[in-house]
């Protein structure tokens, strides 16, 4: 024989009256018949049931509650760069330290550089002719509850930089940087 299924009941409503069994966790709004779960946390991420009983009949709705931590402000790291055949090639990585189910995308605010910056994912392999003095790309880190944007403006790709290791974007001086150059 199976053990009986146990359910935690937040609220019961019967004949115009309700009993809130957990007032510190839930608030019932009679005006629109909504239930507000207070101080949500990741532990609230579960299947909830809404049951309406009328006589011998019962209607059950199952509602999957998702709880997400908002995305923190992302940072951009230069993983490597190379100068070859009159072009500059840079590999960028965009990351957010916090947030659940974070997705990344790259875009451009400048219509002349749209093709260079369009990409889904945290990595962007950027290759552009040296005539383009500067390329402005934007990384967006998002999840269902928040969205953060950080810009990247390419600096000059010159022979002066040849002996130096890649660096973090100037606005983000404190991040560690791998010292790997791109191979073409």
mmCIF file of the C-alpha atoms, coordinates in Angstrom:
data_MODEL
# 
_entry.id   MODEL 
# 
loop_
_atom_site.group_PDB 
_atom_site.id 
_atom_site.type_symbol 
_atom_site.label_atom_id 
_atom_site.label_alt_id 
_atom_site.label_comp_id 
_atom_site.label_asym_id 
_atom_site.label_entity_id 
_atom_site.label_seq_id 
_atom_site.pdbx_PDB_ins_code 
_atom_site.Cartn_x 
_atom_site.Cartn_y 
_atom_site.Cartn_z 
_atom_site.occupancy 
_atom_site.B_iso_or_equiv 
_atom_site.pdbx_formal_charge 
_atom_site.auth_seq_id 
_atom_site.auth_comp_id 
_atom_site.auth_asym_id 
_atom_site.auth_atom_id 
_atom_site.pdbx_PDB_model_num 
ATOM 1   C CA . UNK A 1 1   ? 0.000   0.000  0.000   1.00 0.00 ? 1   UNK A CA 1 
ATOM 2   C CA . UNK A 1 2   ? 1.152   3.503  -0.814  1.00 0.00 ? 2   UNK A CA 1 
ATOM 3   C CA . UNK A 1 3   ? 1.582   6.296  1.686   1.00 0.00 ? 3   UNK A CA 1 
ATOM 4   C CA . UNK A 1 4   ? -1.125  8.954  1.418   1.00 0.00 ? 4   UNK A CA 1 
ATOM 5   C CA . UNK A 1 5   ? -0.190  12.149 -0.403  1.00 0.00 ? 5   UNK A CA 1 
ATOM 6   C CA . UNK A 1 6   ? 0.381   15.092 1.941   1.00 0.00 ? 6   UNK A CA 1 
ATOM 7   C CA . UNK A 1 7   ? -0.341  18.665 0.884   1.00 0.00 ? 7   UNK A CA 1 
ATOM 8   C CA . UNK A 1 8   ? 0.399   21.925 2.591   1.00 0.00 ? 8   UNK A CA 1 
ATOM 9   C CA . UNK A 1 9   ? -2.650  24.211 2.469   1.00 0.00 ? 9   UNK A CA 1 
ATOM 10  C CA . UNK A 1 10  ? -2.058  27.946 2.372   1.00 0.00 ? 10  UNK A CA 1 
ATOM 11  C CA . UNK A 1 11  ? -5.683  29.064 2.310   1.00 0.00 ? 11  UNK A CA 1 
ATOM 12  C CA . UNK A 1 12  ? -9.226  27.687 2.360   1.00 0.00 ? 12  UNK A CA 1 
ATOM 13  C CA . UNK A 1 13  ? -12.256 29.598 1.094   1.00 0.00 ? 13  UNK A CA 1 
ATOM 14  C CA . UNK A 1 14  ? -15.790 28.468 1.904   1.00 0.00 ? 14  UNK A CA 1 
ATOM 15  C CA . UNK A 1 15  ? -19.128 30.281 1.532   1.00 0.00 ? 15  UNK A CA 1 
ATOM 16  C CA . UNK A 1 16  ? -17.635 33.788 1.369   1.00 0.00 ? 16  UNK A CA 1 
ATOM 17  C CA . UNK A 1 17  ? -15.213 33.245 4.259   1.00 0.00 ? 17  UNK A CA 1 
ATOM 18  C CA . UNK A 1 18  ? -11.578 32.247 4.128   1.00 0.00 ? 18  UNK A CA 1 
ATOM 19  C CA . UNK A 1 19  ? -8.949  30.895 6.500   1.00 0.00 ? 19  UNK A CA 1 
ATOM 20  C CA . UNK A 1 20  ? -5.334  31.817 5.838   1.00 0.00 ? 20  UNK A CA 1 
ATOM 21  C CA . UNK A 1 21  ? -3.241  29.055 7.411   1.00 0.00 ? 21  UNK A CA 1 
ATOM 22  C CA . UNK A 1 22  ? 0.035   30.849 6.719   1.00 0.00 ? 22  UNK A CA 1 
ATOM 23  C CA . UNK A 1 23  ? -0.465  34.633 6.974   1.00 0.00 ? 23  UNK A CA 1 
ATOM 24  C CA . UNK A 1 24  ? 3.313   35.165 7.058   1.00 0.00 ? 24  UNK A CA 1 
ATOM 25  C CA . UNK A 1 25  ? 3.628   33.374 3.671   1.00 0.00 ? 25  UNK A CA 1 
ATOM 26  C CA . UNK A 1 26  ? 0.476   34.334 1.769   1.00 0.00 ? 26  UNK A CA 1 
ATOM 27  C CA . UNK A 1 27  ? -2.032  37.159 1.431   1.00 0.00 ? 27  UNK A CA 1 
ATOM 28  C CA . UNK A 1 28  ? -5.497  36.636 -0.070  1.00 0.00 ? 28  UNK A CA 1 
ATOM 29  C CA . UNK A 1 29  ? -7.153  39.498 -1.968  1.00 0.00 ? 29  UNK A CA 1 
ATOM 30  C CA . UNK A 1 30  ? -10.956 39.169 -1.958  1.00 0.00 ? 30  UNK A CA 1 
ATOM 31  C CA . UNK A 1 31  ? -11.361 41.986 -4.512  1.00 0.00 ? 31  UNK A CA 1 
ATOM 32  C CA . UNK A 1 32  ? -9.853  40.012 -7.395  1.00 0.00 ? 32  UNK A CA 1 
ATOM 33  C CA . UNK A 1 33  ? -9.681  36.584 -5.735  1.00 0.00 ? 33  UNK A CA 1 
ATOM 34  C CA . UNK A 1 34  ? -5.889  36.444 -6.046  1.00 0.00 ? 34  UNK A CA 1 
ATOM 35  C CA . UNK A 1 35  ? -3.350  34.864 -3.749  1.00 0.00 ? 35  UNK A CA 1 
ATOM 36  C CA . UNK A 1 36  ? -0.065  36.673 -3.207  1.00 0.00 ? 36  UNK A CA 1 
ATOM 37  C CA . UNK A 1 37  ? 2.896   34.604 -2.017  1.00 0.00 ? 37  UNK A CA 1 
ATOM 38  C CA . UNK A 1 38  ? 5.068   36.817 0.185   1.00 0.00 ? 38  UNK A CA 1 
ATOM 39  C CA . UNK A 1 39  ? 8.872   36.912 0.326   1.00 0.00 ? 39  UNK A CA 1 
ATOM 40  C CA . UNK A 1 40  ? 9.330   34.392 -2.452  1.00 0.00 ? 40  UNK A CA 1 
ATOM 41  C CA . UNK A 1 41  ? 12.517  32.394 -2.552  1.00 0.00 ? 41  UNK A CA 1 
ATOM 42  C CA . UNK A 1 42  ? 13.883  29.613 -4.724  1.00 0.00 ? 42  UNK A CA 1 
ATOM 43  C CA . UNK A 1 43  ? 12.250  27.110 -2.335  1.00 0.00 ? 43  UNK A CA 1 
ATOM 44  C CA . UNK A 1 44  ? 8.852   28.333 -3.583  1.00 0.00 ? 44  UNK A CA 1 
ATOM 45  C CA . UNK A 1 45  ? 9.732   27.038 -7.059  1.00 0.00 ? 45  UNK A CA 1 
ATOM 46  C CA . UNK A 1 46  ? 7.303   24.133 -7.143  1.00 0.00 ? 46  UNK A CA 1 
ATOM 47  C CA . UNK A 1 47  ? 3.948   22.861 -8.290  1.00 0.00 ? 47  UNK A CA 1 
ATOM 48  C CA . UNK A 1 48  ? 0.967   24.470 -6.535  1.00 0.00 ? 48  UNK A CA 1 
ATOM 49  C CA . UNK A 1 49  ? -2.671  23.431 -6.741  1.00 0.00 ? 49  UNK A CA 1 
ATOM 50  C CA . UNK A 1 50  ? -5.775  25.566 -6.829  1.00 0.00 ? 50  UNK A CA 1 
ATOM 51  C CA . UNK A 1 51  ? -8.803  23.464 -5.885  1.00 0.00 ? 51  UNK A CA 1 
ATOM 52  C CA . UNK A 1 52  ? -12.452 24.493 -6.113  1.00 0.00 ? 52  UNK A CA 1 
ATOM 53  C CA . UNK A 1 53  ? -14.942 22.157 -4.434  1.00 0.00 ? 53  UNK A CA 1 
ATOM 54  C CA . UNK A 1 54  ? -18.668 22.412 -5.094  1.00 0.00 ? 54  UNK A CA 1 
ATOM 55  C CA . UNK A 1 55  ? -20.854 19.615 -3.793  1.00 0.00 ? 55  UNK A CA 1 
ATOM 56  C CA . UNK A 1 56  ? -19.505 16.220 -4.835  1.00 0.00 ? 56  UNK A CA 1 
ATOM 57  C CA . UNK A 1 57  ? -17.369 17.772 -7.612  1.00 0.00 ? 57  UNK A CA 1 
ATOM 58  C CA . UNK A 1 58  ? -13.829 19.140 -7.365  1.00 0.00 ? 58  UNK A CA 1 
ATOM 59  C CA . UNK A 1 59  ? -11.906 21.132 -9.982  1.00 0.00 ? 59  UNK A CA 1 
ATOM 60  C CA . UNK A 1 60  ? -8.112  21.154 -9.716  1.00 0.00 ? 60  UNK A CA 1 
ATOM 61  C CA . UNK A 1 61  ? -5.699  23.528 -11.460 1.00 0.00 ? 61  UNK A CA 1 
ATOM 62  C CA . UNK A 1 62  ? -1.981  22.864 -11.194 1.00 0.00 ? 62  UNK A CA 1 
ATOM 63  C CA . UNK A 1 63  ? 0.257   25.923 -11.357 1.00 0.00 ? 63  UNK A CA 1 
ATOM 64  C CA . UNK A 1 64  ? 4.034   25.665 -11.655 1.00 0.00 ? 64  UNK A CA 1 
ATOM 65  C CA . UNK A 1 65  ? 5.580   28.606 -9.819  1.00 0.00 ? 65  UNK A CA 1 
ATOM 66  C CA . UNK A 1 66  ? 8.999   29.714 -11.073 1.00 0.00 ? 66  UNK A CA 1 
ATOM 67  C CA . UNK A 1 67  ? 11.197  32.022 -9.000  1.00 0.00 ? 67  UNK A CA 1 
ATOM 68  C CA . UNK A 1 68  ? 14.232  33.702 -10.573 1.00 0.00 ? 68  UNK A CA 1 
ATOM 69  C CA . UNK A 1 69  ? 17.096  35.706 -9.133  1.00 0.00 ? 69  UNK A CA 1 
ATOM 70  C CA . UNK A 1 70  ? 17.479  38.907 -11.194 1.00 0.00 ? 70  UNK A CA 1 
ATOM 71  C CA . UNK A 1 71  ? 20.523  39.206 -13.457 1.00 0.00 ? 71  UNK A CA 1 
ATOM 72  C CA . UNK A 1 72  ? 23.420  41.226 -12.030 1.00 0.00 ? 72  UNK A CA 1 
ATOM 73  C CA . UNK A 1 73  ? 25.223  43.832 -14.135 1.00 0.00 ? 73  UNK A CA 1 
ATOM 74  C CA . UNK A 1 74  ? 27.340  41.890 -16.669 1.00 0.00 ? 74  UNK A CA 1 
ATOM 75  C CA . UNK A 1 75  ? 31.009  42.425 -17.424 1.00 0.00 ? 75  UNK A CA 1 
ATOM 76  C CA . UNK A 1 76  ? 32.924  41.969 -20.669 1.00 0.00 ? 76  UNK A CA 1 
ATOM 77  C CA . UNK A 1 77  ? 36.293  40.273 -20.792 1.00 0.00 ? 77  UNK A CA 1 
ATOM 78  C CA . UNK A 1 78  ? 38.695  40.259 -23.763 1.00 0.00 ? 78  UNK A CA 1 
ATOM 79  C CA . UNK A 1 79  ? 39.781  36.623 -24.042 1.00 0.00 ? 79  UNK A CA 1 
ATOM 80  C CA . UNK A 1 80  ? 42.177  37.239 -26.913 1.00 0.00 ? 80  UNK A CA 1 
ATOM 81  C CA . UNK A 1 81  ? 42.990  39.388 -29.898 1.00 0.00 ? 81  UNK A CA 1 
ATOM 82  C CA . UNK A 1 82  ? 45.062  39.130 -33.052 1.00 0.00 ? 82  UNK A CA 1 
ATOM 83  C CA . UNK A 1 83  ? 46.076  41.360 -35.933 1.00 0.00 ? 83  UNK A CA 1 
ATOM 84  C CA . UNK A 1 84  ? 46.208  39.597 -39.312 1.00 0.00 ? 84  UNK A CA 1 
ATOM 85  C CA . UNK A 1 85  ? 45.658  40.428 -42.999 1.00 0.00 ? 85  UNK A CA 1 
ATOM 86  C CA . UNK A 1 86  ? 44.570  44.004 -42.287 1.00 0.00 ? 86  UNK A CA 1 
ATOM 87  C CA . UNK A 1 87  ? 41.885  42.897 -39.835 1.00 0.00 ? 87  UNK A CA 1 
ATOM 88  C CA . UNK A 1 88  ? 41.567  42.911 -36.093 1.00 0.00 ? 88  UNK A CA 1 
ATOM 89  C CA . UNK A 1 89  ? 40.079  39.818 -34.448 1.00 0.00 ? 89  UNK A CA 1 
ATOM 90  C CA . UNK A 1 90  ? 38.903  39.949 -30.835 1.00 0.00 ? 90  UNK A CA 1 
ATOM 91  C CA . UNK A 1 91  ? 37.137  37.336 -28.719 1.00 0.00 ? 91  UNK A CA 1 
ATOM 92  C CA . UNK A 1 92  ? 34.881  38.772 -26.030 1.00 0.00 ? 92  UNK A CA 1 
ATOM 93  C CA . UNK A 1 93  ? 33.096  37.001 -23.195 1.00 0.00 ? 93  UNK A CA 1 
ATOM 94  C CA . UNK A 1 94  ? 30.102  38.561 -21.447 1.00 0.00 ? 94  UNK A CA 1 
ATOM 95  C CA . UNK A 1 95  ? 29.134  37.191 -18.035 1.00 0.00 ? 95  UNK A CA 1 
ATOM 96  C CA . UNK A 1 96  ? 26.845  38.079 -15.145 1.00 0.00 ? 96  UNK A CA 1 
ATOM 97  C CA . UNK A 1 97  ? 27.873  36.858 -11.687 1.00 0.00 ? 97  UNK A CA 1 
ATOM 98  C CA . UNK A 1 98  ? 24.308  36.355 -10.467 1.00 0.00 ? 98  UNK A CA 1 
ATOM 99  C CA . UNK A 1 99  ? 20.974  35.394 -11.942 1.00 0.00 ? 99  UNK A CA 1 
ATOM 100 C CA . UNK A 1 100 ? 19.010  32.258 -12.783 1.00 0.00 ? 100 UNK A CA 1 
ATOM 101 C CA . UNK A 1 101 ? 18.552  30.975 -16.335 1.00 0.00 ? 101 UNK A CA 1 
ATOM 102 C CA . UNK A 1 102 ? 20.641  33.796 -17.825 1.00 0.00 ? 102 UNK A CA 1 
ATOM 103 C CA . UNK A 1 103 ? 20.816  34.080 -21.603 1.00 0.00 ? 103 UNK A CA 1 
ATOM 104 C CA . UNK A 1 104 ? 23.208  36.344 -23.478 1.00 0.00 ? 104 UNK A CA 1 
ATOM 105 C CA . UNK A 1 105 ? 23.022  38.149 -26.789 1.00 0.00 ? 105 UNK A CA 1 
ATOM 106 C CA . UNK A 1 106 ? 25.177  40.646 -28.655 1.00 0.00 ? 106 UNK A CA 1 
ATOM 107 C CA . UNK A 1 107 ? 23.914  43.489 -30.800 1.00 0.00 ? 107 UNK A CA 1 
ATOM 108 C CA . UNK A 1 108 ? 24.886  46.907 -32.053 1.00 0.00 ? 108 UNK A CA 1 
ATOM 109 C CA . UNK A 1 109 ? 23.347  50.309 -31.537 1.00 0.00 ? 109 UNK A CA 1 
ATOM 110 C CA . UNK A 1 110 ? 25.016  51.505 -34.726 1.00 0.00 ? 110 UNK A CA 1 
ATOM 111 C CA . UNK A 1 111 ? 23.359  50.263 -37.941 1.00 0.00 ? 111 UNK A CA 1 
ATOM 112 C CA . UNK A 1 112 ? 26.697  50.323 -39.792 1.00 0.00 ? 112 UNK A CA 1 
ATOM 113 C CA . UNK A 1 113 ? 28.121  47.621 -37.483 1.00 0.00 ? 113 UNK A CA 1 
ATOM 114 C CA . UNK A 1 114 ? 25.072  45.341 -37.206 1.00 0.00 ? 114 UNK A CA 1 
ATOM 115 C CA . UNK A 1 115 ? 26.727  42.390 -38.961 1.00 0.00 ? 115 UNK A CA 1 
ATOM 116 C CA . UNK A 1 116 ? 29.787  42.518 -36.724 1.00 0.00 ? 116 UNK A CA 1 
ATOM 117 C CA . UNK A 1 117 ? 27.960  42.383 -33.405 1.00 0.00 ? 117 UNK A CA 1 
ATOM 118 C CA . UNK A 1 118 ? 24.904  40.144 -33.964 1.00 0.00 ? 118 UNK A CA 1 
ATOM 119 C CA . UNK A 1 119 ? 25.213  36.901 -32.007 1.00 0.00 ? 119 UNK A CA 1 
ATOM 120 C CA . UNK A 1 120 ? 23.412  34.807 -29.378 1.00 0.00 ? 120 UNK A CA 1 
ATOM 121 C CA . UNK A 1 121 ? 25.500  33.441 -26.525 1.00 0.00 ? 121 UNK A CA 1 
ATOM 122 C CA . UNK A 1 122 ? 28.076  34.881 -24.132 1.00 0.00 ? 122 UNK A CA 1 
ATOM 123 C CA . UNK A 1 123 ? 31.014  34.697 -26.580 1.00 0.00 ? 123 UNK A CA 1 
ATOM 124 C CA . UNK A 1 124 ? 31.494  37.110 -29.468 1.00 0.00 ? 124 UNK A CA 1 
ATOM 125 C CA . UNK A 1 125 ? 34.219  36.548 -32.066 1.00 0.00 ? 125 UNK A CA 1 
ATOM 126 C CA . UNK A 1 126 ? 34.594  40.012 -33.539 1.00 0.00 ? 126 UNK A CA 1 
ATOM 127 C CA . UNK A 1 127 ? 36.636  40.487 -36.712 1.00 0.00 ? 127 UNK A CA 1 
ATOM 128 C CA . UNK A 1 128 ? 36.716  43.803 -38.506 1.00 0.00 ? 128 UNK A CA 1 
ATOM 129 C CA . UNK A 1 129 ? 38.896  45.659 -41.044 1.00 0.00 ? 129 UNK A CA 1 
ATOM 130 C CA . UNK A 1 130 ? 41.339  48.150 -39.555 1.00 0.00 ? 130 UNK A CA 1 
ATOM 131 C CA . UNK A 1 131 ? 39.642  50.970 -41.513 1.00 0.00 ? 131 UNK A CA 1 
ATOM 132 C CA . UNK A 1 132 ? 36.810  50.682 -38.984 1.00 0.00 ? 132 UNK A CA 1 
ATOM 133 C CA . UNK A 1 133 ? 38.462  52.699 -36.231 1.00 0.00 ? 133 UNK A CA 1 
ATOM 134 C CA . UNK A 1 134 ? 35.961  51.617 -33.606 1.00 0.00 ? 134 UNK A CA 1 
ATOM 135 C CA . UNK A 1 135 ? 33.217  49.016 -33.358 1.00 0.00 ? 135 UNK A CA 1 
ATOM 136 C CA . UNK A 1 136 ? 30.510  49.507 -30.720 1.00 0.00 ? 136 UNK A CA 1 
ATOM 137 C CA . UNK A 1 137 ? 28.796  46.328 -29.524 1.00 0.00 ? 137 UNK A CA 1 
ATOM 138 C CA . UNK A 1 138 ? 26.329  45.756 -26.697 1.00 0.00 ? 138 UNK A CA 1 
ATOM 139 C CA . UNK A 1 139 ? 25.959  42.633 -24.568 1.00 0.00 ? 139 UNK A CA 1 
ATOM 140 C CA . UNK A 1 140 ? 22.545  41.918 -23.065 1.00 0.00 ? 140 UNK A CA 1 
ATOM 141 C CA . UNK A 1 141 ? 22.225  39.480 -20.161 1.00 0.00 ? 141 UNK A CA 1 
ATOM 142 C CA . UNK A 1 142 ? 18.608  38.584 -19.438 1.00 0.00 ? 142 UNK A CA 1 
ATOM 143 C CA . UNK A 1 143 ? 16.223  36.148 -17.815 1.00 0.00 ? 143 UNK A CA 1 
ATOM 144 C CA . UNK A 1 144 ? 12.415  36.128 -17.472 1.00 0.00 ? 144 UNK A CA 1 
ATOM 145 C CA . UNK A 1 145 ? 12.447  38.768 -14.690 1.00 0.00 ? 145 UNK A CA 1 
ATOM 146 C CA . UNK A 1 146 ? 15.304  41.138 -15.555 1.00 0.00 ? 146 UNK A CA 1 
ATOM 147 C CA . UNK A 1 147 ? 17.589  42.495 -18.247 1.00 0.00 ? 147 UNK A CA 1 
ATOM 148 C CA . UNK A 1 148 ? 21.003  44.184 -18.008 1.00 0.00 ? 148 UNK A CA 1 
ATOM 149 C CA . UNK A 1 149 ? 23.051  45.765 -20.796 1.00 0.00 ? 149 UNK A CA 1 
ATOM 150 C CA . UNK A 1 150 ? 26.764  46.581 -21.012 1.00 0.00 ? 150 UNK A CA 1 
ATOM 151 C CA . UNK A 1 151 ? 28.455  48.328 -23.992 1.00 0.00 ? 151 UNK A CA 1 
ATOM 152 C CA . UNK A 1 152 ? 31.831  47.483 -25.538 1.00 0.00 ? 152 UNK A CA 1 
ATOM 153 C CA . UNK A 1 153 ? 33.736  49.895 -27.764 1.00 0.00 ? 153 UNK A CA 1 
ATOM 154 C CA . UNK A 1 154 ? 36.708  48.333 -29.523 1.00 0.00 ? 154 UNK A CA 1 
ATOM 155 C CA . UNK A 1 155 ? 39.973  50.172 -29.094 1.00 0.00 ? 155 UNK A CA 1 
ATOM 156 C CA . UNK A 1 156 ? 42.537  50.461 -31.858 1.00 0.00 ? 156 UNK A CA 1 
ATOM 157 C CA . UNK A 1 157 ? 44.040  47.120 -32.804 1.00 0.00 ? 157 UNK A CA 1 
ATOM 158 C CA . UNK A 1 158 ? 47.672  48.058 -33.410 1.00 0.00 ? 158 UNK A CA 1 
ATOM 159 C CA . UNK A 1 159 ? 51.138  46.503 -33.480 1.00 0.00 ? 159 UNK A CA 1 
ATOM 160 C CA . UNK A 1 160 ? 51.878  48.318 -30.193 1.00 0.00 ? 160 UNK A CA 1 
ATOM 161 C CA . UNK A 1 161 ? 49.563  45.870 -28.465 1.00 0.00 ? 161 UNK A CA 1 
ATOM 162 C CA . UNK A 1 162 ? 51.311  42.875 -30.077 1.00 0.00 ? 162 UNK A CA 1 
ATOM 163 C CA . UNK A 1 163 ? 53.559  41.983 -27.139 1.00 0.00 ? 163 UNK A CA 1 
ATOM 164 C CA . UNK A 1 164 ? 50.993  42.594 -24.435 1.00 0.00 ? 164 UNK A CA 1 
ATOM 165 C CA . UNK A 1 165 ? 48.455  40.181 -23.056 1.00 0.00 ? 165 UNK A CA 1 
ATOM 166 C CA . UNK A 1 166 ? 44.763  40.843 -23.630 1.00 0.00 ? 166 UNK A CA 1 
ATOM 167 C CA . UNK A 1 167 ? 43.106  43.176 -21.172 1.00 0.00 ? 167 UNK A CA 1 
ATOM 168 C CA . UNK A 1 168 ? 39.756  43.597 -19.566 1.00 0.00 ? 168 UNK A CA 1 
ATOM 169 C CA . UNK A 1 169 ? 37.483  46.218 -21.070 1.00 0.00 ? 169 UNK A CA 1 
ATOM 170 C CA . UNK A 1 170 ? 38.646  49.609 -19.678 1.00 0.00 ? 170 UNK A CA 1 
ATOM 171 C CA . UNK A 1 171 ? 35.439  50.074 -17.688 1.00 0.00 ? 171 UNK A CA 1 
ATOM 172 C CA . UNK A 1 172 ? 36.145  46.799 -15.850 1.00 0.00 ? 172 UNK A CA 1 
ATOM 173 C CA . UNK A 1 173 ? 39.770  46.923 -14.634 1.00 0.00 ? 173 UNK A CA 1 
ATOM 174 C CA . UNK A 1 174 ? 39.599  44.350 -11.832 1.00 0.00 ? 174 UNK A CA 1 
ATOM 175 C CA . UNK A 1 175 ? 38.748  41.129 -13.689 1.00 0.00 ? 175 UNK A CA 1 
ATOM 176 C CA . UNK A 1 176 ? 41.357  38.404 -14.323 1.00 0.00 ? 176 UNK A CA 1 
ATOM 177 C CA . UNK A 1 177 ? 42.142  37.836 -17.982 1.00 0.00 ? 177 UNK A CA 1 
ATOM 178 C CA . UNK A 1 178 ? 43.389  34.678 -19.716 1.00 0.00 ? 178 UNK A CA 1 
ATOM 179 C CA . UNK A 1 179 ? 46.393  35.333 -21.959 1.00 0.00 ? 179 UNK A CA 1 
ATOM 180 C CA . UNK A 1 180 ? 45.425  33.474 -25.103 1.00 0.00 ? 180 UNK A CA 1 
ATOM 181 C CA . UNK A 1 181 ? 45.592  35.013 -28.584 1.00 0.00 ? 181 UNK A CA 1 
ATOM 182 C CA . UNK A 1 182 ? 43.295  34.123 -31.457 1.00 0.00 ? 182 UNK A CA 1 
ATOM 183 C CA . UNK A 1 183 ? 44.599  31.889 -34.221 1.00 0.00 ? 183 UNK A CA 1 
ATOM 184 C CA . UNK A 1 184 ? 43.466  32.399 -37.786 1.00 0.00 ? 184 UNK A CA 1 
# 
